[in-house]
Amino acid sequence: MNHARLHRHARNILILCALFTLAAAWAGHGAPAGAAPRTSSPAPVWRLLAPVSYENITLFPVVSAADADTSAFLTLDQGLASGEVMVSEQGAEGMARSRDSRHPTPPDDYRGASVNNLVLINRGKRPLLLLAGELVSGGKQDRVIAKDRIVPPGSAPLPLDVFCVEHGRWSSGANFSASKIIVHPSVREKAAIAHKQAEVWAAVSSGSTAEMRSGGAAAAAPSLTASEIARTIAADAPTQSYAKIYQESGAGASVDSFSEELRKRFAQATAGLKGERVVGVIVAYGGEVAWSDIFASGALFEQYSGKLLRSYSVEALARPGLRETATVESAREFLRRPAGHEQEESEPGVYRVREISEGHLSLVELESLAPKPLLLHRLLVRRTS
């Protein structure tokens, strides 16, 4: 090879190196210098089973062969029952630092009881999983968790955003206990998506915020009408306590029988699976697919399934008695990821929450970041307003 050819060969190598350098720089364009690459959990693969129908509700079980290990996470019901988690009114006694320094004193900026703020301490050894709509009973008023999030173990007392679902009582009381209740979709939507206290109260009083949209000439009246709920409040729960309305009243008896029948049918339809676990459910009322809760593992779904099925039952009773049945194709649409405006909130090294809105659909994804990225919970809602 002569000198001219060697020169051209070396020049070509230099050009290729320069092109590779430019390509690498372009691939990282927009990332801060020294920033770690953003990682996300791998996209899950889900499959729908045959629908489970009862009265005006249809459930589509969601199954997956990929069953993540979620034993490292603590649920709110578990934590409150075991004493590993403490939820109190702001400024409550018992929040002072103990001799072993495990109970730090709350900062001065959140002393004094507040309707929309509580104080939470995770004294356990596992990260705590919180879902929007989970109810804690006690204190001065019953409250629901305002948003999905993870609380790391051993953290300082946390100012916790909540919504009140007990319109009227503001009495003595400081600490909260597990209620094993998650509010029904109309109320949960207002907490998780709308983030407005007035709309949460209105949804509790009306039963369902979807009555007008779901109504039709052939529809039977809801079993839990707004007037029935009003009578229940006046007779059984004058403080408008959510737990009393749906547990200790005539309305509660209807919910018990409805949810038990739904549970039996769901259990029968999902029995005998091989190589797959039920990780979630897509919910339709009449012919409209309206809601879905999907988890990272079958074990995690099982921990929440009882109170979720009950919450879906409350919503069904509060909606018109439409006997239409949603199609599998329309339910499968709830497995896709909406393409719309995206917002993100995160606590570095702990969790990330993404919210995406497209038309009437709103998606909330809760992803844990440690020990590795894992999509823990996925909520997709067809908003009622």
SULKA-V186745 format. One record per residue. N is the residue number from 1. PSI is psi in radians with two decimals (none if undefined). Layout:
n = {N & N}
psi = {PSI & PSI}
//
This chain:
n = {1 & 2 & 3 & 4 & 5 & 6 & 7 & 8 & 9 & 10 & 11 & 12 & 13 & 14 & 15 & 16 & 17 & 18 & 19 & 20 & 21 & 22 & 23 & 24 & 25 & 26 & 27 & 28 & 29 & 30 & 31 & 32 & 33 & 34 & 35 & 36 & 37 & 38 & 39 & 40 & 41 & 42 & 43 & 44 & 45 & 46 & 47 & 48 & 49 & 50 & 51 & 52 & 53 & 54 & 55 & 56 & 57 & 58 & 59 & 60 & 61 & 62 & 63 & 64 & 65 & 66 & 67 & 68 & 69 & 70 & 71 & 72 & 73 & 74 & 75 & 76 & 77 & 78 & 79 & 80 & 81 & 82 & 83 & 84 & 85 & 86 & 87 & 88 & 89 & 90 & 91 & 92 & 93 & 94 & 95 & 96 & 97 & 98 & 99 & 100 & 101 & 102 & 103 & 104 & 105 & 106 & 107 & 108 & 109 & 110 & 111 & 112 & 113 & 114 & 115 & 116 & 117 & 118 & 119 & 120 & 121 & 122 & 123 & 124 & 125 & 126 & 127 & 128 & 129 & 130 & 131 & 132 & 133 & 134 & 135 & 136 & 137 & 138 & 139 & 140 & 141 & 142 & 143 & 144 & 145 & 146 & 147 & 148 & 149 & 150 & 151 & 152 & 153 & 154 & 155 & 156 & 157 & 158 & 159 & 160 & 161 & 162 & 163 & 164 & 165 & 166 & 167 & 168 & 169 & 170 & 171 & 172 & 173 & 174 & 175 & 176 & 177 & 178 & 179 & 180 & 181 & 182 & 183 & 184 & 185 & 186 & 187 & 188 & 189 & 190 & 191 & 192 & 193 & 194 & 195 & 196 & 197 & 198 & 199 & 200 & 201 & 202 & 203 & 204 & 205 & 206 & 207 & 208 & 209 & 210 & 211 & 212 & 213 & 214 & 215 & 216 & 217 & 218 & 219 & 220 & 221 & 222 & 223 & 224 & 225 & 226 & 227 & 228 & 229 & 230 & 231 & 232 & 233 & 234 & 235 & 236 & 237 & 238 & 239 & 240 & 241 & 242 & 243 & 244 & 245 & 246 & 247 & 248 & 249 & 250 & 251 & 252 & 253 & 254 & 255 & 256 & 257 & 258 & 259 & 260 & 261 & 262 & 263 & 264 & 265 & 266 & 267 & 268 & 269 & 270 & 271 & 272 & 273 & 274 & 275 & 276 & 277 & 278 & 279 & 280 & 281 & 282 & 283 & 284 & 285 & 286 & 287 & 288 & 289 & 290 & 291 & 292 & 293 & 294 & 295 & 296 & 297 & 298 & 299 & 300 & 301 & 302 & 303 & 304 & 305 & 306 & 307 & 308 & 309 & 310 & 311 & 312 & 313 & 314 & 315 & 316 & 317 & 318 & 319 & 320 & 321 & 322 & 323 & 324 & 325 & 326 & 327 & 328 & 329 & 330 & 331 & 332 & 333 & 334 & 335 & 336 & 337 & 338 & 339 & 340 & 341 & 342 & 343 & 344 & 345 & 346 & 347 & 348 & 349 & 350 & 351 & 352 & 353 & 354 & 355 & 356 & 357 & 358 & 359 & 360 & 361 & 362 & 363 & 364 & 365 & 366 & 367 & 368 & 369 & 370 & 371 & 372 & 373 & 374 & 375 & 376 & 377 & 378 & 379 & 380 & 381 & 382 & 383 & 384 & 385}
psi = {2.20 & 3.02 & -0.66 & -0.75 & -0.70 & -0.70 & -0.77 & -0.69 & -0.79 & -0.69 & -0.73 & -0.69 & -0.74 & -0.69 & -0.76 & -0.75 & -0.73 & -0.71 & -0.71 & -0.68 & -0.76 & -0.70 & -0.73 & -0.71 & -0.69 & -0.66 & -0.56 & 0.19 & 2.30 & -0.23 & 2.41 & 2.61 & 2.27 & 0.00 & 2.48 & 2.51 & 2.47 & 2.29 & 2.61 & 2.75 & 2.58 & 2.60 & 2.20 & 2.75 & 2.08 & 2.72 & 2.52 & 2.39 & 3.05 & 2.53 & 2.64 & 2.02 & 2.53 & 2.17 & -2.10 & 0.27 & 2.51 & 2.27 & 2.33 & 1.81 & 2.39 & 2.16 & 2.77 & 2.53 & -0.34 & 1.80 & 1.76 & 2.73 & 1.90 & 0.31 & -0.26 & -0.09 & 2.51 & 2.35 & 2.85 & -0.78 & -0.74 & -0.81 & -0.73 & -0.66 & -0.65 & -0.23 & 0.02 & -0.41 & 2.38 & 2.22 & 2.22 & 2.81 & 2.66 & 2.42 & 0.15 & 2.65 & 2.72 & 0.03 & 0.04 & 2.77 & 2.29 & 3.06 & -0.49 & 0.10 & 0.32 & -0.23 & 1.38 & 2.70 & 2.35 & 2.51 & 2.72 & -0.43 & -0.08 & 0.75 & 2.57 & 2.24 & 2.53 & 2.48 & -0.77 & 0.30 & 2.35 & -3.13 & 2.29 & 2.41 & 2.23 & 1.76 & -0.01 & -3.03 & 0.02 & 2.64 & 2.48 & 2.23 & 2.19 & 2.37 & 2.43 & 2.32 & -0.18 & 2.36 & 2.35 & 2.32 & 2.49 & -2.62 & -2.60 & -0.42 & 2.59 & 2.49 & 2.81 & 2.56 & 2.37 & -0.46 & 2.73 & 2.42 & 3.01 & 2.37 & 2.04 & 2.73 & 2.62 & 0.30 & 2.83 & 2.82 & 2.27 & 2.22 & 2.05 & 2.14 & 2.27 & 2.94 & 2.54 & 2.38 & 0.31 & 1.53 & 1.80 & -0.79 & 2.37 & 1.38 & -3.07 & 2.59 & 2.54 & -0.82 & 2.79 & 2.70 & 2.93 & 2.36 & -0.29 & 0.61 & 2.43 & 2.29 & 2.71 & 2.81 & -0.71 & -0.69 & -0.73 & -0.64 & -0.75 & -0.54 & -0.88 & -0.55 & -0.89 & -0.57 & 0.73 & 2.17 & -0.76 & -0.66 & -0.54 & -0.85 & -0.75 & -0.67 & -0.62 & -0.78 & -0.64 & -0.29 & -1.17 & 2.37 & 0.06 & 0.20 & -0.85 & -0.68 & -0.55 & -0.16 & 2.76 & 2.90 & -0.58 & 0.08 & 2.34 & 2.68 & 2.61 & 2.58 & -0.61 & 1.52 & 2.88 & -0.65 & -0.65 & -0.73 & -0.69 & -0.72 & -0.66 & -0.74 & -0.78 & -0.67 & -0.72 & -0.46 & 1.23 & -0.27 & 0.11 & 0.75 & 2.19 & -0.80 & -0.71 & -0.65 & -0.74 & 0.09 & -0.68 & 0.42 & 3.12 & -0.62 & -0.67 & -0.64 & -0.71 & -0.72 & -0.73 & -0.87 & -0.68 & -0.87 & -0.57 & -0.72 & -0.71 & -0.71 & -0.77 & -0.79 & -0.69 & -0.76 & -0.71 & -0.70 & -0.41 & 0.10 & 2.64 & 0.31 & 2.48 & 2.13 & 0.06 & 2.74 & 2.60 & 2.11 & -0.05 & -2.98 & 2.51 & 2.35 & 2.31 & 2.49 & 2.11 & -2.31 & 0.09 & 2.11 & 2.18 & -0.36 & 2.68 & 2.50 & 2.10 & 2.40 & 2.98 & -0.35 & 2.80 & -0.62 & -0.71 & -0.74 & -0.70 & -0.63 & -0.54 & -0.24 & -0.66 & -0.89 & -0.42 & -0.83 & -0.65 & -0.70 & -0.68 & -0.58 & -0.73 & -0.77 & -0.73 & -0.74 & -0.48 & -0.13 & 2.81 & 2.65 & 1.02 & 2.31 & 0.13 & 2.73 & 2.26 & 2.63 & 2.76 & -0.63 & -0.74 & -0.58 & -0.66 & -0.45 & -0.45 & -0.04 & -0.26 & 2.81 & 2.11 & 2.61 & 1.74 & -2.81 & 2.28 & 2.35 & 2.63 & 2.46 & 2.44 & 2.77 & 1.96 & 2.27 & -0.01 & -1.08 & 2.89 & 2.38 & 2.24 & 2.39 & 2.23 & 2.29 & 2.32 & 1.89 & -2.21 & 0.02 & 2.43 & 2.23 & 2.36 & 2.10 & 2.20 & 2.07 & 2.18 & 2.57 & -0.20 & 2.49 & -0.25 & 2.78 & 2.28 & 2.16 & 1.78 & -0.73 & 2.41 & 2.09 & 2.17 & 2.23 & 2.38 & 1.85 & 2.52 & -0.16 & none}
//
